[in-house]
Structure formats: structure tokens, C-alpha cells
Amino acid sequence: MGVRMEIQQPVVPSQLPATGQESAVELVHLFDKLKAVRAFILDVDGVMTDNIVHVTESGEQLRRMNIRDGLGIKIALKNGFPVCIITGGRSQGVIKRLSGLGVEHIYSGIEDKWPVFVQFLQTFGLKAAEICYMGDDLPDLQILRKVGLSACPADSVPEVLNTVDYISPVAGGGGCVRDVVEKVLKSQGKWGMSYEL
């Protein structure tokens, strides 16, 4: 079951709230996972968007993305965290938006995400335990079960909500990516170093 919480400052055992031993262990465990992250892999629809596609009369599919997610991604990249996008969608607008943020590893139209995930690990010499993956639906489950820090938006499907380490209090498309990126970087003392991007 995912842990829903807000971490403003790094949590250490001496600062844990006296809410029971199990709760304290969960907080320490999550903090260790946040500190181990070296890269982010993200889904798009339902994570970076609100899960709604506006279809125009010409058949164009329009998505809405959150500016704060974009800044979070830029800050992660500036701090040396590789960012990878793996999505089943094929939107050229999404690709342009993410490329404009500096994301170099964008895989769209992917039905089976696992081979792309493995390829990304090999490219950067990373272990699954060093990855934060954020997804919201059934195609994300295989990777969510293998990574060091699994995360999802507040409005994810029940199967995902019951699998992940961290459930953002924010819904998909509302800044949930920024939320998890900020928590990871704050836990490692890398947030707020410079906002001049």
C-alpha cells in the first residue's frame, strides 16, 4: 500500500512523529528510497496530463500539461538526474514540449514499456533501485514493482495505488511530477540551489 504524506524537511529517526513503530519504519524506509534515486522515468497520460484528451473536429488530440512539472524536470536535469519519458501516446506536441525542457530520452507509442526501461538502465549504467518511476495505470505496474522508488498521482487506478511506495497528494496533470521530484531533491540536499534556469 502506498504511503501518502508530505515531507517538508529530511526525516531522520530522531524526528519521526510518535505515531507507532510501523509508521516510523515506513517513513525511514521511504526517506532511504528518496535518497537513493539517481534518475527519473515518467509516464505522460495521467501523470503529466490530467488523463483527458480533447479531440478537435480535424481529429487532433490535445493534452494539457502543468508548468510546475516542467520546471521540476528542468531542475532535475540541471542537478544531473537523467529524465526518461515512456508513453503509449504518440503526441508530437508532447514530444516538442518535453524536448523543449531538455529531455533527451522520449519514447512514445510504446505498448510494452519493460524493454525500453531496461535499455535506459543499460545506457546510463543504472540499477533499478536507483530509479524513481511515476505511472498511473496498468501498463506501468511491471516497472513500478521493480524500481527503487515507485510513485503515482493521487487519482491513479486502484492497482497502482496499492503497489507504489509514494502516492502524491496531487492528481495527474496537477503538478504530481514536481511533487515527487522536489521530494527526491530535497532529501538529497539538491533542491533550491539555483532557480535561474
C-alpha positions as CSV (number, residue, x, y, z in Angstrom):
1,M,0.0,0.0,0.0
2,G,1.4,3.4,-0.9
3,V,2.3,6.0,1.7
4,R,0.5,9.3,1.4
5,M,2.5,12.0,3.2
6,E,4.2,15.4,3.0
7,I,7.9,15.6,3.7
8,Q,9.0,19.2,4.1
9,Q,12.4,18.5,5.7
10,P,14.5,15.4,5.6
11,V,13.2,12.8,8.0
12,V,15.6,11.2,10.4
13,P,14.7,8.6,13.1
14,S,15.0,11.2,15.9
15,Q,12.5,13.5,14.2
16,L,9.8,10.8,13.5
17,P,6.4,11.5,14.9
18,A,5.3,9.3,17.7
19,T,2.6,7.6,15.7
20,G,3.6,4.0,16.2
21,Q,6.6,1.9,15.3
22,E,5.2,0.7,11.9
23,S,4.5,4.3,10.8
24,A,8.0,5.3,11.8
25,V,9.6,2.5,9.9
26,E,7.6,3.4,6.8
27,L,8.9,7.0,6.9
28,V,12.5,5.9,7.3
29,H,12.1,3.4,4.5
30,L,10.7,6.0,2.2
31,F,13.4,8.5,3.0
32,D,16.1,5.9,2.2
33,K,14.4,5.3,-1.2
34,L,14.2,9.1,-1.9
35,K,17.9,9.4,-1.2
36,A,18.8,6.5,-3.5
37,V,17.2,8.0,-6.6
38,R,19.6,8.8,-9.4
39,A,17.2,9.2,-12.4
40,F,13.5,9.7,-13.1
41,I,11.3,7.8,-15.6
42,L,7.9,9.1,-16.2
43,D,4.7,8.2,-17.9
44,V,2.8,11.0,-19.7
45,D,-1.0,10.5,-19.9
46,G,-2.5,10.5,-16.4
47,V,0.8,11.7,-14.9
48,M,2.0,14.7,-16.8
49,T,-1.6,15.3,-18.1
50,D,-5.0,15.1,-16.5
51,N,-6.0,11.9,-18.3
52,I,-8.3,13.9,-20.6
53,V,-7.8,14.2,-24.4
54,H,-9.6,16.9,-26.2
55,V,-10.4,15.8,-29.8
56,T,-10.8,18.5,-32.4
57,E,-13.1,18.2,-35.4
58,S,-10.0,17.5,-37.5
59,G,-9.1,14.6,-35.2
60,E,-6.2,16.3,-33.4
61,Q,-5.8,15.2,-29.8
62,L,-4.9,18.0,-27.4
63,R,-3.4,17.4,-23.9
64,R,-2.9,19.9,-21.1
65,M,0.4,19.9,-19.1
66,N,1.4,21.6,-15.9
67,I,4.1,24.3,-16.0
68,R,5.3,23.3,-12.5
69,D,6.0,19.8,-13.7
70,G,8.1,21.3,-16.4
71,L,10.2,23.4,-14.0
72,G,10.6,20.4,-11.8
73,I,12.0,18.4,-14.7
74,K,14.4,21.2,-15.7
75,I,15.7,21.4,-12.1
76,A,16.2,17.6,-12.0
77,L,18.1,17.8,-15.3
78,K,20.2,20.7,-14.1
79,N,21.2,18.7,-11.0
80,G,22.4,15.8,-13.1
81,F,19.4,13.5,-12.9
82,P,18.7,11.8,-16.3
83,V,15.0,12.0,-17.2
84,C,13.3,9.5,-19.4
85,I,9.7,9.5,-20.8
86,I,8.0,6.3,-21.7
87,T,4.5,6.7,-23.0
88,G,1.9,4.8,-25.0
89,G,0.7,8.1,-26.6
90,R,2.1,9.5,-29.9
91,S,1.5,13.2,-29.5
92,Q,4.0,15.3,-31.4
93,G,3.0,18.3,-29.2
94,V,4.0,16.3,-26.0
95,I,7.4,15.4,-27.6
96,K,8.0,19.0,-28.6
97,R,7.1,20.2,-25.1
98,L,9.4,17.7,-23.3
99,S,12.2,18.2,-25.8
100,G,12.0,21.9,-25.1
101,L,12.5,21.2,-21.4
102,G,15.7,19.4,-22.2
103,V,14.5,15.8,-22.0
104,E,16.5,13.8,-24.5
105,H,15.1,10.3,-23.8
106,I,11.5,10.3,-25.0
107,Y,9.9,7.0,-26.1
108,S,6.4,7.4,-27.5
109,G,3.9,4.8,-28.9
110,I,5.3,2.2,-26.5
111,E,3.0,-0.7,-25.6
112,D,5.5,-2.8,-23.7
113,K,7.5,-0.4,-21.5
114,W,9.8,-3.0,-20.0
115,P,12.4,-3.3,-22.8
116,V,12.7,0.5,-23.0
117,F,13.2,0.6,-19.2
118,V,16.0,-2.0,-19.4
119,Q,17.6,-0.1,-22.3
120,F,17.6,3.1,-20.4
121,L,19.3,1.4,-17.4
122,Q,22.0,0.0,-19.6
123,T,22.6,3.3,-21.4
124,F,23.3,5.1,-18.1
125,G,24.7,2.2,-16.1
126,L,22.0,2.4,-13.5
127,K,20.3,-0.1,-11.3
128,A,16.5,-0.4,-10.9
129,A,17.0,0.5,-7.3
130,E,18.3,3.9,-8.4
131,I,15.2,4.8,-10.4
132,C,12.1,6.8,-9.5
133,Y,9.3,5.7,-11.8
134,M,5.9,7.5,-11.8
135,G,3.0,5.9,-13.5
136,D,-0.8,5.8,-13.0
137,D,-2.3,2.8,-14.8
138,L,-2.0,-0.9,-15.6
139,P,0.8,-0.7,-18.2
140,D,3.1,0.9,-15.5
141,L,2.7,-1.9,-13.0
142,Q,5.6,-4.1,-14.2
143,I,8.1,-1.3,-13.8
144,L,6.6,0.1,-10.7
145,R,7.1,-3.3,-9.0
146,K,10.9,-3.3,-9.8
147,V,12.2,0.2,-9.2
148,G,13.7,1.7,-6.0
149,L,11.1,4.4,-5.7
150,S,7.7,3.8,-7.2
151,A,5.3,6.8,-7.3
152,C,1.9,7.7,-8.7
153,P,-0.6,10.6,-8.8
154,A,-3.5,10.7,-6.3
155,D,-6.0,9.7,-8.9
156,S,-4.3,6.6,-10.2
157,V,-6.1,3.3,-10.7
158,P,-6.5,1.1,-7.5
159,E,-4.0,-1.5,-8.7
160,V,-1.3,1.2,-8.9
161,L,-2.3,2.9,-5.6
162,N,-1.9,-0.4,-3.8
163,T,1.5,-1.1,-5.3
164,V,3.6,2.1,-5.0
165,D,5.9,3.4,-2.3
166,Y,4.7,7.0,-2.6
167,I,1.2,8.4,-3.6
168,S,1.4,12.1,-4.4
169,P,-1.4,14.1,-2.9
170,V,-1.6,15.8,-6.3
171,A,-3.6,14.4,-9.2
172,G,-2.2,13.7,-12.7
173,G,-1.6,16.9,-14.6
174,G,-1.8,19.0,-11.5
175,G,1.9,19.0,-10.6
176,C,2.5,15.5,-9.2
177,V,5.8,15.2,-11.1
178,R,7.0,18.4,-9.5
179,D,5.9,17.0,-6.1
180,V,8.0,13.8,-6.4
181,V,11.0,15.5,-8.0
182,E,11.0,18.1,-5.3
183,K,10.9,15.5,-2.5
184,V,13.7,13.5,-4.0
185,L,15.9,16.5,-4.5
186,K,15.1,17.9,-1.0
187,S,16.0,14.6,0.6
188,Q,19.4,14.8,-1.1
189,G,20.0,18.5,-0.3
190,K,19.9,19.4,-4.1
191,W,16.7,21.5,-4.2
192,G,16.8,25.3,-4.2
193,M,20.4,25.5,-5.2
194,S,19.6,27.7,-8.2
195,Y,16.3,28.7,-9.8
196,E,18.0,30.6,-12.6
197,L,17.3,28.1,-15.4
